[in-house]
Amino acid sequence: MSLAPLPPQTARPVALGATASPRARRPYNLSLRLLGVTALLLTLATTAVVGGVAALQRWLPERIVEHKLESSAERVMQGLQYDPAGQPYKLDVNERIEACYRVLIQDCVYRVLDLQGRVLLASDGGTSAFARPGSAFDPAAVRLSLSNNDIAAEVLTRRIEHDGRAMFLQVMRSDRLHRITLDDGTERMRRLTLVTVVVCMLLFSIVVVASLHYLLKPLRRAALATASIDPDNLSARLSVANLPRELTPLFEGFNQALDRLEQGYRQQREFLADVAHELKTPLALMRGQVELGELGQPGMLLKDIDQMARHVHQLLHLAEASEQHNYLIEALDPADVLAQVCQQLTRLARSREVRIVFIASDEANRELINADAGALSVLVKNLLENAIHHSPRGGAVSVHADRFSLSVRDQGPGVDRHAMPHLFKRFWRGANRRDEGAGLGLSICAEIARTHGWTLHVANTHPGAQFEVRFGSAALG
């Protein structure tokens, strides 16, 4: 983690999913896209309906002819009247059917035959059964296509019984009668289909446009609400009341982003205020020394300058620790980092007559973790310096590392229970503080741990206090 000045950060769009191409970054009109998709679906549906109707018209005529013949045979069978001898002598049907057989004598005919094919009753007065040209009556020929007086026709033959006597019923309908019926029905079907499709398309289009207007209304409200959010009004949030279920996660996610933004902005303002307060005192002392002409004693002035330099140095550490993009994550052994830091602080420990006792797990139990080596070094250094400053002369500081955590323990007076909640706050100093630090060391440690996904714990051990960093499962290599 470098200590170079931080470069200015520029806003970068957050891509959803894979990296977007230049074409994909262009804004598009959601309403037009939805309308286009709807129009395409309507066109496909209309094509399918028209194709289905056309296929139905090719298949339907034969089915209609067969149905008409069967219906005519059923009506005749139900309407036949028999004399006491069991001989059919008339047909009792409604006036429309009776008129059809009476008027359309060449297009609509029925004949009742005995088993030998002799005519017992005929609507057209015919004396012979319908049969293929040059052939006798064949009761096995259920369907016939023939010419009746030079008029093409279809004949259906069915076996009937009355009081145990078997007979045959033949029903004939001409092709031209079928064509007239089919053409009229087909034309009505075409018109009905066309009107239905047009009306459905219009209604569907109106419903789609109205639905889009209604569904996009929350987004328009959200756009107006976001336009009112500025640094002086970061507490504003988007309302999630009366939202469609599909849009609720989007609004909640945006509100959570605003929560983080508000918190970060508030922390930044507090940080700047604290920095101004911390630098104001040494600057005022330095100015007083200059005004009082105390430059003949440069030691005090240099001490104040060193203190300010330490403040600035720690502020840089804190700023870098708060930005995750400053980290270079790699697999490393935390025991190696602890050993290096212990070696670096040996001189400080000797000057305060404190021993550093480093305890590491054996090689078999070691495991690499994913971390930034510089950041981990800063964290351990701050914890170890803090422990050295709070240990009595002749005391010892224990440093321990294993595959799950690292810990630093001193033999000082411990942490007052009232001070526990404030330990990791920026610029906070304890009442019994022995050094002249800025109160940023532990807050830097907390930021480094938070950014790595670790947890930092403190507990009194009697004597002293122990600070422990526990590595998260994601950090294990």
VEXVEXKE-356885 format. One record per residue: residue in one letter; x, y, z of N, C-alpha, C, O in turn. Coordinates in steps of 0.2 Angstrom, whole numbers, plus 2048, in hexadecimal, padded with zeros to 3 digits. Example, Ala and Ser with C-alpha at 12.3 -4.5 7.8 and 13.67 -1.06 7.14 Angstrom:
2
A8427E482783E7EA8278427F08278477EF82A
S8407F58238447FB824840800827843806828
END
This chain:
477
M8047FA800800800800805806800808808805
S80580A7FB80980F7FA8078157FE801816800
L80C81980080B82080380B8267FF80B82B801
A80B8257F880B82A7F480482E7F47FF82B7F6
P8048357F27FE8387F37F98357EE7FA8327E9
L7F28357F17ED8317ED7EB8357E77EA83B7E7
P7EB8327E17E88357DB7E18377DB7DD8337DF
P7DF83C7D87D883E7D87D48387D57D68367CF
Q7CE8367D77CA8317D57C58347D07C18397D2
T7C48317CB7BE8337C67B982E7C67BA8287C8
A7B38307C57AD82C7C57AD8277C07AF8297BA
R7AC8217C17AB81C7BC7A58187BC7A28177C2
P7A28177B679B8147B679C80C7B97A18097B7
V79780A7BC7978037BF7937FF7BA78E8007B8
A7977FA7B77947F67B27907F07B57937ED7BA
L78A7EE7B27867E97B57887E37B17867E37AB
G78B7DE7B478D7D87B07947D97AC7987DC7AF
A7947D77A679A7D77A279C7DE7A07977E27A0
T7A27DF79E7A47E679B7A07E879579F7E4791
A79D7EE7967987F079079C7F378B7A27F678C
S79A7F178479D7F477E79B7FB77E7967FD781
P79F7FF77979D80677879580777679280B778
R79380277278C80276F787801775782804775
A7897FC77A7857FB77F78480178477F801788
R78980578478980B78978481078778381578B
R78281078177E81677E77781578277480F782
P77481A78476E81A78776881878276981A77D
Y76381578575E81378075781478475781578A
N75281478074B81678274880F78474680B780
L74780E78B74480878D73D80778A73B801788
S73980C78A73280C78773280A78072E80577E
L73680D77C73680B775739804774736800770
R73D80177873F7FA77873A7F67797397F1776
L7367F777F7317F378172B7F377C7287EE77A
L72A7F97797257F97747277F676D7237F276A
G72D7F676C7307F276672F7EB76772D7E7762
V7317E876D7307E176E7297DF76E7277DA76C
T7257E477171D7E277171B7E27697177DD768
A71D7E776571B7E775E71D7E075B71A7DD757
L7237DE75C7267D87597227D275B7207CE757
L7217D276271D7CC7647167CC7617137C7760
L7137D276170C7D275E70C7D07567087CD754
T7117D27537127D074C7137C974B7107C6747
L7177C674F7187BE74F7117BB75170F7B674E
A70E7BE7567077BB7587027BB7526FE7B6751
T7027C174F6FD7C274A6FF7BD7446FA7BA741
T7057BD7427077B873D7057B173F7037AD73A
A7067AF7457047A87476FD7A77466FB7A2744
V6F97AC7486F27AC7486EF7AB7416EB7A773F
V6F27B073C6F07AF7356F27A97326EF7A672E
G6F97A67346FB7A07316F679A7346F5796730
G6F479B73A6F079673D6E97967396E6790738
V6E679C7386E079C7356E079972E6DC79672B
A6E679B72A6E77997236E77917236E478E71F
A6EB78E7286EC7877286E578472A6E377E728
L6E178772E6DB7857306D678572A6D2780729
Q6D778A7266D278A7206D478571B6CF783717
R6DA78271B6DB77D7166D97767196D7772715
W6D97767206D776F7236D076F7246CD76A725
L6CD7757256C67757286C07737236BC770725
P6C177571D6BB7737186B976C7186B376A719
E6BE7677186BC7607186B975E71E6B475A71E
R6BB7617246B875F72A6B176272B6AD75F72D
I6B07687286A976B7286A576772369F766725
V6A776571D6A37607196A175A71D69B75871D
E6A57577206A475172469F75272A69A74E72B
H6A075872D69C75A73269575B730690759733
K69475E72A68D76072768A75A726684759727
L68D75572268A74F72168874B727682748727
E68C74B72C68A74773268474A73567F747738
S68475173667F755739678754735673753738
S67875472E67275372A67074C72B66A74B72C
A67474772C67274072D66F73F73466A73C734
E67174273966E74273F668745740663742743
R66774B73C66074E73C65B74A73965574973B
V65D74773365874372F65673C73365073B734
M65B73973765A73373B655735740650731742
Q65673B74365173D74964A73F74664573E74A
G64A74174064474473E64073F73A63A741738
L64273973863F73473463873273863973073E
Q63373173462D72F73762B72873462C72872E
Y62872373862771D73562071B73661C71D73B
D61D71773161671573161670F73661B70C738
P61070C73760F70673C6137007396156FC73D
A6147007336186FA7306206FB7306236F772E
G62270173362970273462C70572D63270572C
Q62770872962A70B72262A712723626716726
P63071572263171D72262D72071D62D71E717
Y62972571F62572871A62573071A623733715
K62973371F62A73A71F62F73C724632738728
L63174372363774572763474B72B631750728
D63474B73263175073663775473963A75273E
V63975A73663E75E73863C765738636767736
N64076A73A63E77173A63E77473364077172E
E63A77A73363977C72C63F77E72863F77D722
R64478072B64A78272864D77C72464F77C71E
I64E77672865177072564C76E71F64E76B71A
E64576E72164176B71C64176F71564076D710
A64277671664277A71064877970C648779706
C64E77771065477670C653770708655770702
Y65076A70B64F76470764A76570164A7626FC
R64576A70264076B6FD6427706F864076F6F2
V6467756F964877A6F464F7786F16507786EB
L6547766F565A7746F265A76D6F065E7696F3
I65676B6EC6557646EA65B7606E765C75A6E7
Q65F7656E46657626E066B7626E56717606E3
D66B7666EA6717676EE6707646F56757636F9
C66A7626F766975F6FE66475A6FE65E75B6FD
V6667546FF66274E6FD663749703668748705
Y65D74570565E73F70965A73A70665573B703
R65C73370765972E70465972870965F72770C
V65472570B65371F70F65371970B64E718707
L65771470C65770E70865670870C658708712
D6547027096546FC70D65A6F970C65F6FB709
L65B6F270E6626EF70E6646ED70766A6ED705
Q65F6ED7026616EC6FB6626F26F76646F26F1
G6616F86FA6636FE6F765D7016F365E7066F0
R6576FE6F56517016F264F7076F664F7076FC
V64C70D6F364B7136F66447126F963F7106F6
L64471470063E71470463B71B70563571C705
L63F72070563D72770664372B70364972A705
A6417306FF6467356FC64373C6FC63E73D6FA
S6487406FE6457476FE64574A6F764174F6F6
D6487486F264874A6EC6447466E76447476E1
G6407416EA63D73C6E66417376E263E7346DD
G6477366E464B7326E064972B6E16477296E6
T64B7266DC64971F6DD64F71A6DD64E7146DE
S65571D6DD65A7196DE65F71B6E365F7216E5
A6637176E66687196EB66E71D6E766F71C6E1
F6717216EB6787246E967D71F6E867E71B6ED
A68071E6E268671A6E268B71C6DC6897216D9
R6917196DC69571B6D769371A6D068F7156CF
P69471E6CB69271C6C46937156C26997136C2
G68E7126BF68F70B6BD68F7066C26917006C1
S68E7086C968F7036CE6887036D26847076D2
A6876FD6D56816FC6D96826FF6E06887016E2
F67D7006E467D7036EB6826FE6EF6826F86EF
D6877026F268C6FE6F668B7016FD68E7076FF
P6886FD70268770070968E70170C68E704712
A6936FE70A69A6FF70D69D70570B6A270870F
A69B70970669E70F70469A715708695717707
V69D71670E69B71B71369B722710696726711
R6A072470C6A172A7096A272A7026A67266FF
L69E72E6FE69E72E6F769F7356F469C7396F7
S6A37356EF6A473C6EB6A173A6E46A47366E0
L69C73D6E269973C6DC6957426D96967476DC
S6927416D368F7466D06877456D06857406CD
N68374A6D267C7496D267974E6CD6797546CF
N67774C6C76747506C267A7556C067875B6C0
D6807536BF6867576BD68875C6C368B7616C1
I68675A6C968875F6CF68C75A6D368A7556D6
A69275C6D46967596D96947596E069175E6E2
A6947536E36917526EA69574D6EE6997496EC
E69374D6F56967496FA6907456FD68B7486FF
V69173E6FD68B73A70068E736706693734706
L68A73670B68B73371168672D71268072F712
T68872771368472171468471F71B68A71D71E
R67E71E71F67E71C726679716727674717724
R67B71172B67670C72C67170E732674710737
I66B70D73166670F737662709738661705734
E65E70973E65A70474065370774365470C746
H64E7047416477067456436FF7466426FC742
D6426FE74C63E6F874F6416F274C63E6EE74A
G6486F274C64B6EC74A64C6EB74264F6E6740
R64A6F073F64A6F07376506F47356516FA737
A6556F173265B6F572F65A6F87296566F6724
M65C6FE72865C702722662706721667706726
F66370A71C66870E71A666715719661716716
L66971A71B66872171A66E724716673724718
Q66C72771167172B70D66F73370D66A73570C
V67473770E67473E70F67874170967E73F70A
M67674570567A74870067A750700675753702
R68075270068175A70068575C6FA68B7586F9
S6837606F66877626F068E7666F268E76A6F7
D6937666EE69976A6EF6977716EF69A7756F3
R6937736EA69277B6EA68E77D6F068F7836F2
L68A7796F368777B6FA68C77C6FF68C780703
H6917776FF69677770469B77E70369D781708
R69C77F6FC6A07856FB69D78C6FD6A0790700
I69678C6FC6927926FE693793706694798708
T69278D70969278D71169978F71369A793718
L69E78C7106A578D7126A77947116AA797715
D6A679670B6A879D7096A57A270D6A87A770F
D69F7A170F69B7A671369F7A671A6A07AB71D
G6A07A071D6A379F7246AA7A17246AC7A4728
T6AD7A071E6B57A271E6B57A971E6BA7AC721
E6B17AC71A6B17B47196B07B77206B37BC722
R6AB7B47236A97B772A6AF7B672F6B17BA733
M6B27B072E6B87AE7336BE7B37316C17B5736
R6BF7B472B6C47B97296C37C072C6C87C372F
R6BD7C272B6BB7C972D6BC7C97356BF7CE738
L6B97C47386BA7C473F6C17C37426C37C6747
T6C57BF73E6CC7BF7406D07C57406D37C7744
L6CE7C973A6D27CF7396D07D473E6D47D8741
V6C97D573F6C77DA7446CA7D874B6CC7DC74F
T6CA7D274D6CC7D07536D37D17546D57D4759
V6D77D074F6DF7D174F6E07D97506E47DB754
V6DC7DD74C6DE7E474C6DB7E77536DF7EB756
V6D67E57556D37E775C6D87E57616DA7E9766
C6DA7DF7616DF7DC7666E57E07666E87E276B
M6E87E17606EE7E57606EE7EC7626F27EE766
L6E87EF7616E77F67636E67F676B6E97FA76E
L6E27F176D6E17F17756E87EF7786E97F277D
F6EB7EB7756F27E97786F77EE7786FA7EF77D
S6F77F27736FC7F87726FA7FD7786FE80077B
I6F37FE7786F180377D6F38017846F6805788
V6F27FB7866F37F878C6FB7F878E6FD7FA793
V6FF7F77887067F77897097FE78B70D7FF78F
V70680378770880978870680C78F70A80F792
A70080A7916FE80D79770280979D70480C7A2
S70380379C7077FF7A170E8027A17118027A7
L71180379C71880679C71880D7A071C80E7A4
H71381179E7138177A17128167A971581A7AD
Y70E8117AB70D8107B271380D7B571580F7BB
L7168087B271C8057B57228097B57268087BA
L72380E7B17288127B17278187B572C81C7B6
K7228197B872081F7BC72581F7C27278247C4
P7268197C672B8197CB73281B7C973581F7CD
L7348197C373B81B7C173B8237C07408267C1
R7358267BD73582D7BC7368317C37398367C4
R73282E7C87328317CE7398307D173B8357D5
A73C82A7D07438297D374882E7D074C8317D3
A7478307C974B8347C674B83B7C975083F7CA
L74483D7CA7438447CD7468447D47498497D7
A74583E7D874883E7DF75083F7DF7538427E3
T75383B7DA75A83B7DA75D8427D87628447DA
A7598457D475B84C7D275C8517D875F8567D8
S75884F7DD7588547E375D8527E875E8567ED
I76184D7E776684A7EC76D84E7EA76F84E7E5
D76F8517EF7768557EE77A8547F57778527FA
P7808577F57848567FC780859802782857807
D77C85E80177886180677285D80876E85F80D
N77085880476A85580576B84D80476784A800
L77084A80777184380676C83F80A76D838809
S76884180E76483D81275D83B80E75A837810
A75C83E80875783C80475783580275D833800
R75183280175182B7FF74B82A7FA74682D7FA
L74C8257F67478237F174181F7F574381A7F9
S73B8217F473681D7F77358167F47348167EE
V7348117F873380A7F572B8087F67298037F5
A72780D7F872080C7F971D80B7F271E80F7ED
N7188067F27148057EB7188047E57178067E0
L71E8007E67227FF7E17217F87DE71F7F37E2
P7217F67D87217EF7D57277EB7D972C7EE7DA
R7257E57DA72A7E17DD7317E17DA7367E07DD
E7317E17D37377E17CF73B7E77D07417E67CF
L7387ED7D173C7F37D273F7F47D97437F87DA
T73C7F17DE73D7F27E57457F17E67487F57E9
P7487EB7E474F7EA7E57537F07E27587F27E5
L7517F27DC7557F87D97557FE7DE75A8017DF
F74F8007E074F8067E57528057EB7558097EE
E7517FF7EE7547FD7F575C7FE7F47608007F8
G75F7FB7EE7667FB7ED7688027EC76E8047EF
F7648067E976680D7E87668117EF76B8157F0
N7618107F37618137FA7678107FE76A814802
Q76980A7FD76F80880177580B7FF77980D803
A77680C7F877B8107F677B8177F878181A7FA
L77581A7F97758217FC77782180377A825806
D77581B80777781B80E77F81B80F78281E813
R78281780A78981680B78C81D80979181F80B
L78982080478C82780178B82C807790830808
E78682C80A78583181078982F81578C834818
Q78A82981778F82781D79682981B79A82C81F
G79882881579F82A8137A08318127A5834814
Y79B83581079B83C81079C83F81779F844818
R79883C81B79883E82279E83D8267A1841829
Q7A18378247A88358277AD83A8247B283C828
Q7AD83B81E7B284081B7B184781E7B784A81F
R7AB84981F7AB8508227AE8508297B185482C
E7AC84A82D7AF84A8347B68498347BA84C838
F7B984582F7C084482E7C384B82D7C884C830
L7C184F8287C48558277C485A82D7C885E82E
A7BE85A8317BE85E8377C385C83C7C686083F
D7C385583D7C88538417CF85483F7D4856843
V7D18548397D88568367D985D8387DE85F83A
A7D48618367D58688377D786A83F7DB86E841
H7D38668437D486784A7DB86584D7DE868851
E7DD85F84A7E385C84C7E986084A7EE86184D
L7E98638447EE8678417EE86E8447F3871843
K7E98708467E88778487ED87884E7F087E84F
T7ED8748537F08758597F88758587FB87A85A
P7FB87085580287185480487784F80987A850
L80087984A80187F84680188584B80588A84A
A7FC8858507FC88B85480288B85980589185A
L80488585B80A88585F81088885B81588C85E
M81188585581788885181688F84F81C892850
R81089284E81089984D81289D8538158A2853
G80F89A85981189E85F81989E86081B8A3863
Q81C89885F82389886082789D85B82B8A185D
V82489E8558278A38508268AA85382B8AE852
E8208AB85581E8B28578228B485D8248BA85E
L8238AF8628278B186882E8B18678328B286C
G8308AF8618388AF86083B8AA8638418AA865
E8388A486483B89E86783F899862840893863
L84189C85C84489885784B89685A84E892857
G84D89985F85489786285489086585988E866
Q84E88E86684D887869849883863843881864
P84D88085E84A87D85984787685B843873857
G84987386084786D86283F86C86383C867860
M83C87186683587186783187286082C86E85F
L83487685C83187785583187185182D86F84E
L83786D85283886784E83486285183185D84D
K83386285782E85D85A82785E857824859856
D82586485781E86585481E86384D81886184B
I82386584982386384282385B84181F85983D
D82685884682685184581F84E84781D849844
Q81C85184C81584F84D81185084880C84C846
M81185684480D85783F80E85283980A850836
A81585183881784C833814845834811841830
R81484383B81183D83C80983D83B806838839
H80684283D7FF84383B7FD8428347F983E832
V80184683080084582980183E8267FE83C822
H80783B82980983482780382F82880182B824
Q80083082E7FA82C8307F482D82C7F082982B
L7F383482B7ED8358277EE8328207E983081D
L7F483281D7F582F8167F38278177F0824813
H7F682481C7F481D81D7ED81C81E7EA81781B
L7E98208227E281F8237DE82081C7DA81D81B
A7E08258187DD8278127DE82180D7D981F80A
E7E481E80D7E58188087E281280B7DF80E807
A7E28118127DE80B8147D780B8137D4806813
S7D48118127CD8118117CB8108097C580F808
E7D08108057CE80F7FE7D08087FC7D68067FC
Q7CC8047FA7CE7FD7F87D27FC7F27D67F77F1
H7D18017ED7D58007E77DC8017E87E08007E4
N7DE8047EE7E58057F07E97FE7F27EF7FE7F2
Y7E57F97F37E87F37F57EA7EE7EF7E77EE7EA
L7F07EB7F07F27E67EC7F27DF7EF7F67DD7F3
I7EC7DC7EE7EB7D57F17EF7D07EE7EF7CF7E8
E7F37CC7F37F77C67F17F77C17F67F57C37FC
A7F97BB7F57F97B67FA8007B77FE8057B77FB
L7FF7B78048057B88088047B480F7FF7B2811
D80A7B381280A7B081980A7B681E80F7B981F
P8057B68228057BC82780B7BB82C80D7C182F
A80D7B582E8137B58328197B883081D7BB834
D81A7B88298207BC82681F7C38278247C6829
V8197C68268187CD8278197CF82F81C7D4830
L8177CB8338177CC83A81F7CC83C8217D0840
A8237C783A82A7C783B82D7CD8398327CF83C
Q82C7D083382F7D683082E7DC8358327E0836
V8277DC8378257E283B8297E284282B7E7844
C8297DC84582C7DB84B8337DD84B8367E084F
Q8377DB84583E7DD84483E7E58448437E8846
Q83A7E884083A7EF83F8397F384683C7F8847
L8357F084A8337F48508387F28568367F385C
T83D7EE8558417EC85A8457F285E8457F2864
R8477F685A84A7FC85D845800862847802867
L83F80185F83A80586383980186A83980486F
A8387FA8698377F686F83D7F787483C7F787A
R8437F78728497F78768497FE87A84B7FE87F
S84880387684880A87984380A87F84480E883
R83D80687E83880788483980188883580088D
E83F7FD8888407F788C83A7F288C8387F0891
V8387F18868327EC8858357E68808387E887B
R8337E08828357DA87E82F7D987982A7D987B
I8317D787382C7D486E82D7CD86D8327CA86C
V8287C986F8287C286E8237C086981D7C1869
F8267BD8638237BB85D8227B485D8267B085E
I81B7B285D8197AB85D8167A98568107AC855
A8187A58528157A384C81479B84C81779884F
S80E79A84880D79284881278F844816792840
D813788845818785841816785839810786838
E81B78383581A78382E81477F82C810781827
A81277982F80D77582D80677882E80177782A
N80577D8337FF7808347FE7878317F978A832
R80378982D80378F82A7FE78F8247FE78A820
E7FB7958227F779581C7F779C8197F77A181D
L7F879D8137F87A38107F17A78107EC7A3810
I7F17AD8107EB7B18107EC7B680A7F17B8808
N7E67B98087E67BE8037E67C58067E17C6809
A7EB7C98057EB7CF8087F07D38057F47D1801
D7F07DA8067F57DF8047FB7DF8097FA7E080F
A8017DD8078067DC80C8087E380F8097E3815
G8087E980C8097EF80F8047F18148057F3819
A7FD7F08127F87F18177F87ED81D7F87EF823
L7FA7E681C7FB7E28228007E48268007E482D
S8067E682380C7E982780A7EF82B80C7F0831
V8067F48288047FA82C8007F88328007FB837
L7FB7F38317F67F18367FA7EE83C7F97F0842
V7FF7E983A8037E68408077EB8438087EB849
K80A7F083F80F7F584280B7F984780E7FB84C
N8057FC84580180084A7FF7FC8508007FF856
L7FD7F684F7FB7F28558017F185A8017F2860
L8077F085780D7EE85B8107F485E8127F4864
E8107FA85A81280085D80D802863810804869
N8078018628028038688047FE86E803801873
A8057F886D8067F487280D7F587680D7F587C
I8127F78728187F98758187FF87981A80087F
H81480487781380B87B80F80988181080D886
H80B8048818068038878097FE88C8067FC891
S80F7FB88A8127F688E8177F989381A7FE891
P8177F789981C7FA89E8237F889D8247F3899
R8287FB89F82F7F989E8307F28A182E7F18A7
G8347EF89D8357E88A082F7E389D8307DD89F
G82A7E589A8257E18988267DE89182B7DF88F
A8217DA88F8227D788981C7D88858167D8887
V81C7D887E8177D88798177D187681C7D0872
S8127CE8768117C787280E7C886C8087CB86B
V8117C686680E7C686080D7BF85D8127BB85D
H8077BD85B8057B68598027B68537FE7BA851
A8037B184E8007B08487FF7A98468037A5848
D7F97A88447F77A18417F37A283B7F37A7838
R7F079C8397ED79C8327E67A08337E37A182D
F7E47A18397DD7A48397DD7AC83C7D97AF83B
S7E37AE83F7E37B48427EA7B68447EF7B2844
L7EA7BD8467F17BF8497EF7C384F7E97C684F
S7F37C38547F17C785A7F87CB85D7FD7C885C
V7F67D08607FC7D48647F97D586B7F47D886C
R7FD7D38707FB7D48778017D787B8077D687A
D7FF7DC87F8047E08838027DE88A7FE7DA88C
Q8067E188F8067E08968047E789A8067E789F
G8017EB8967FF7F18997F97F189D7F77EC8A0
P7F67F789F7F17F78A37EA7F58A07E57F58A3
G7EA7F489A7E47F28967E07F88947E27FD894
V7DA7F68917D67FB88F7D07FC8937CC7F8895
D7CF8038957C98048997C38038967C2804890
R7BE8008997B87FE8967B48038937B080288E
H7B58098967B180F8937B581188D7B2815888
A7BB80F88C7BF8118857BE80C8807BF80E87A
M7BB8068817BA80187C7B78048767B9802870
P7B18078777AD8098717B080E86C7AF80F867
H7B681186F7B981786B7C08158697C3819865
L7C280F86A7C980D8687CA80F8617D081185F
F7C680D85C7C780D8557C48138527C481484C
K7C38188567C081F8537C68238517CC823854
R7C682784C7CB82B84A7CC83184F7C8834851
F7D38328507D58378547D383685B7D483B85F
W7D183085D7D082F8647D682D8687DA829866
R7D783086E7DD82F8727DA82D8797D683087C
G7DD82887C7DB8268837DE82B8887E282F887
A7DB82A88E7DD82F8937E482E8967E7832898
N7E68278957ED8258987F28248927F7820893
R7F182888D7F58278877FC8298887FD82E88B
R80182588680882688880C82988281182C883
D80982987C80D82C876809832874804834876
E80C83586F80983B86C80683A86580783F861
G80383486480183385D7FA83785C7F883A860
A7F88368567F283A8547EB8378557E6839854
G7EC8308587E682D8597E38298537DD828853
L7E782884E7E58258487E781E8477E581A842
G7EC81B84B7EF81584A7E980F84A7E980B845
L7E580F84F7E080A84F7DB80A84A7D8805848
S7D98118487D48128437D780F83C7D380D838
I7DD81083B7E080E8357E08068357DF803830
C7E180383B7E17FC83B7DA7F983A7D97F4836
A7D57FD83C7CE7FB83B7CC7FB8347C97F7831
E7CF8018307CD8028297D07FC8257CD7F9821
I7D67FA8277DA7F58237D67EE8247D57EB81F
A7D47ED82A7D17E782B7CA7E68287C87E1825
R7C67EC8287C07EC8257C07EB81D7BC7E881B
T7C57EF81A7C67EE8137C87E78117C67E580C
H7CC7E38157CD7DD8137C87D88157C87D2813
G7C37DA8197BE7D581B7C07D18217BD7CC823
W7C47D48257C67D182B7C27D48317BF7D9830
T7C37D28377C07D583D7C67D68427CB7D2843
L7C57DC8467CA7DE84B7C77DE8517C27E2852
H7CA7DA8567C77DA85D7CC7DC8627D27DB861
V7CA7DE8687CE7E086D7CB7DE8747C57DE874
A7CF7DB8787CD7D987E7D27DA8847D87D9882
N7D07DB88A7D57DB88F7D77D48927D37D0892
T7DD7D38937E07CD8947E37CC89C7E47C789E
H7E37D289F7E57D28A67EC7CE8A77EB7C88A9
P7F17D08A67F27D78A57F27D989D7F37D4899
G7F17DF89C7F27E18957EC7E18917E67DF893
A7EC7E288A7E77E18867E97DD8807EF7DD87E
Q7E57DA87C7E77D68767E27D98707DC7D9871
F7E67DA86B7E27DC8657E37D68607E97D485F
E7DD7D485D7DE7CE8597DA7CF8527D57D2852
V7DD7CD84D7DB7CE8467D97C78447DD7C3843
R7D37C68427D07C08407CF7C08387CB7C4836
F7D27BB8357D27BB82D7CB7B882B7C97B382E
G7C87BB8277C17B88247C37B28207C97B281D
S7BE7AE81E7BF7A881A7C17AA8137C47A6810
A7BE7B08117C07B280A7C77B48097CA7B4804
A7CB7B580F7D27B780F7D67B280E7DC7B280D
L7D47AC8107D97A68107DA7A48097D67A3805
G7E17A38087E37A18027E27998007E37977FB
END
